[in-house]
């Protein structure tokens, strides 16, 4: 009796038959990983108790001592960033007119217009002859839709420094006032059509 053997034929395209999916092996837990996890949990406990300085120290130590434990390191870096942000000293409060000006410009650029207006107003109170404070306050008032505030502060800025007239002509912060007769008259420009 003859026995015939069958050869498995490869599927079209020359690919090998696909077998059952391989089981994923669990990551090898080393003594290092176990200690890193234990330290990470302790750091999280401190973080939860709002003991950010102590937690930050533990997260930093974890990162340094476990460079090969990527997942623990990544999470530790994230929490370390939060700890540092929460323990950083608050920014200094503005004291001089220049401080108020710089903080006001930053607030204005970030869209915090109420805060910017307050800072420029304080600047003006500290230095009543500083045209920059009036000009920036006028720009913020314009952006906030305060036409009267924009015009009166710009008028004072121009009285103190005529160059502010030219600057305001090209400043997009005043775009909302381009059709306002009083604003355009202040800049020495007549509205088209004699309005």
C-alpha positions in Angstrom: 0.0 0.0 0.0 1.3 3.4 -1.1 1.0 6.3 1.2 0.8 9.7 -0.3 1.8 12.8 1.5 0.2 16.0 1.0 2.1 19.2 1.0 0.4 22.3 2.3 0.1 24.7 -0.6 0.9 28.3 0.0 -1.9 30.7 -0.5 -1.9 32.9 -3.5 0.7 35.7 -3.4 3.3 33.4 -1.9 2.5 34.3 1.7 2.8 31.7 4.4 -0.4 30.6 6.1 -1.2 32.5 9.2 -1.4 30.5 12.4 -3.2 31.3 15.6 -2.2 34.6 17.1 0.8 34.4 19.4 0.1 35.1 23.1 1.7 38.3 24.3 4.1 37.7 27.1 3.8 39.8 30.2 6.6 42.2 30.8 9.3 40.9 32.9 9.0 42.3 36.4 12.4 42.9 37.8 13.4 43.9 41.3 14.1 47.4 39.7 10.6 47.7 38.3 9.0 46.6 41.5 11.0 49.2 43.5 10.2 51.9 40.9 6.5 51.2 41.1 6.6 51.2 44.9 8.5 54.6 44.8 6.1 55.9 42.2 3.1 55.0 44.3 4.7 56.8 47.3 5.3 59.9 45.2 1.7 59.8 44.0 0.5 59.6 47.6 2.6 62.7 48.5 1.2 64.4 45.4 -2.3 63.6 46.4 -1.6 65.2 49.9 -0.4 68.3 48.0 3.2 67.8 49.4 4.6 68.9 46.0 8.2 69.5 47.1 8.5 66.0 48.6 6.7 64.4 45.6 9.0 66.3 43.2 12.1 65.0 44.9 10.8 61.4 44.7 9.8 61.8 41.0 13.3 63.2 40.2 14.9 60.3 42.0 12.7 57.8 40.2 13.7 59.3 36.8 17.4 59.3 37.6 17.6 55.8 39.2 15.3 54.0 36.6 16.4 55.2 33.1 15.3 51.9 31.5 11.8 51.9 33.0 10.2 54.0 30.3 6.5 54.0 31.5 7.4 54.9 35.1 9.8 57.6 33.8 7.3 59.2 31.5 4.6 59.4 34.1 7.1 60.7 36.7 8.2 63.4 34.3 4.6 64.5 33.8 3.9 64.7 37.5 7.3 66.4 38.2 6.3 69.2 35.8 3.1 69.7 37.7 4.9 69.7 41.0 7.4 72.3 39.8 4.6 74.5 38.5 2.7 74.3 41.8 5.8 75.1 43.9 7.2 77.9 41.7 7.0 81.3 43.4 4.3 83.6 42.0 5.5 86.2 39.5 6.5 89.4 41.2 3.8 92.1 41.4 4.5 95.1 39.3 5.8 98.1 41.3 7.1 100.7 38.8 5.3 102.2 35.9 7.6 100.2 33.6 6.6 97.0 35.4 2.9 97.8 34.9 3.6 98.6 31.2 5.4 95.3 30.6 2.8 93.2 32.5 0.0 95.1 30.7 1.5 94.4 27.2 1.7 90.7 28.1 -1.8 90.6 29.4 -3.1 92.4 26.3 -1.2 90.0 23.9 -2.7 87.0 25.8 -6.2 88.5 25.4 -6.7 89.3 29.1 -8.0 92.8 28.2 -9.6 93.7 31.6 -6.3 92.9 33.4 -4.3 94.8 30.7 -6.6 97.9 31.1 -6.1 97.8 34.9 -2.4 97.6 34.6 -2.2 100.5 32.1 -4.5 102.5 34.3 -2.1 101.9 37.2 0.8 102.8 35.1 -0.8 106.2 34.2 -1.5 106.9 37.9 2.2 106.3 38.6 3.5 108.3 35.6 0.9 110.8 34.3 3.2 112.1 31.6 4.0 108.7 30.0 2.3 108.6 26.5 2.8 104.8 26.2 0.4 104.1 29.0 -2.3 106.2 27.5 -1.7 104.8 24.0 -1.9 101.2 25.2 -5.0 101.9 27.3 -6.6 103.4 24.3 -5.8 100.3 22.2 -7.2 98.0 24.9 -10.4 100.2 25.2 -10.8 100.0 21.4 -10.5 96.2 21.5 -13.1 96.0 24.3 -15.6 98.2 22.4 -15.1 101.2 24.7 -15.2 103.9 22.1 -15.1 106.9 24.5 -12.3 105.4 26.5 -10.3 104.7 23.4 -10.7 108.2 22.0 -10.0 110.1 25.2 -6.9 108.0 26.1 -5.6 108.3 22.5 -6.2 112.1 22.6 -4.0 112.3 25.7 -1.3 110.0 24.2 -1.2 112.3 21.1 -1.0 115.4 23.2 2.1 113.9 25.0 3.7 112.5 21.8 2.5 113.4 18.3 4.1 110.3 16.9 1.2 108.3 18.4 -1.1 109.8 15.7 0.9 108.0 12.9 1.1 104.8 14.9 -2.6 104.7 15.6 -3.3 105.2 11.8 -1.6 101.8 11.2 -2.5 100.0 14.4 -5.0 97.1 13.9 -6.1 97.5 17.5 -8.1 100.6 16.4 -9.7 98.9 13.4 -13.1 99.0 15.1 -12.9 102.8 15.1 -12.0 103.5 11.5 -15.6 104.6 10.7 -15.8 106.8 13.8 -15.7 110.5 12.9 -14.3 111.7 16.2 -11.5 109.1 16.1 -10.6 109.9 12.4 -10.7 113.6 13.1 -8.3 113.0 16.0 -5.9 111.4 13.6 -6.4 114.2 11.1 -8.2 112.1 8.6 -11.6 112.8 7.1 -14.0 110.0 6.5 -14.8 109.3 2.8 -18.0 111.1 1.7 -17.5 113.9 4.2 -19.2 112.1 7.1 
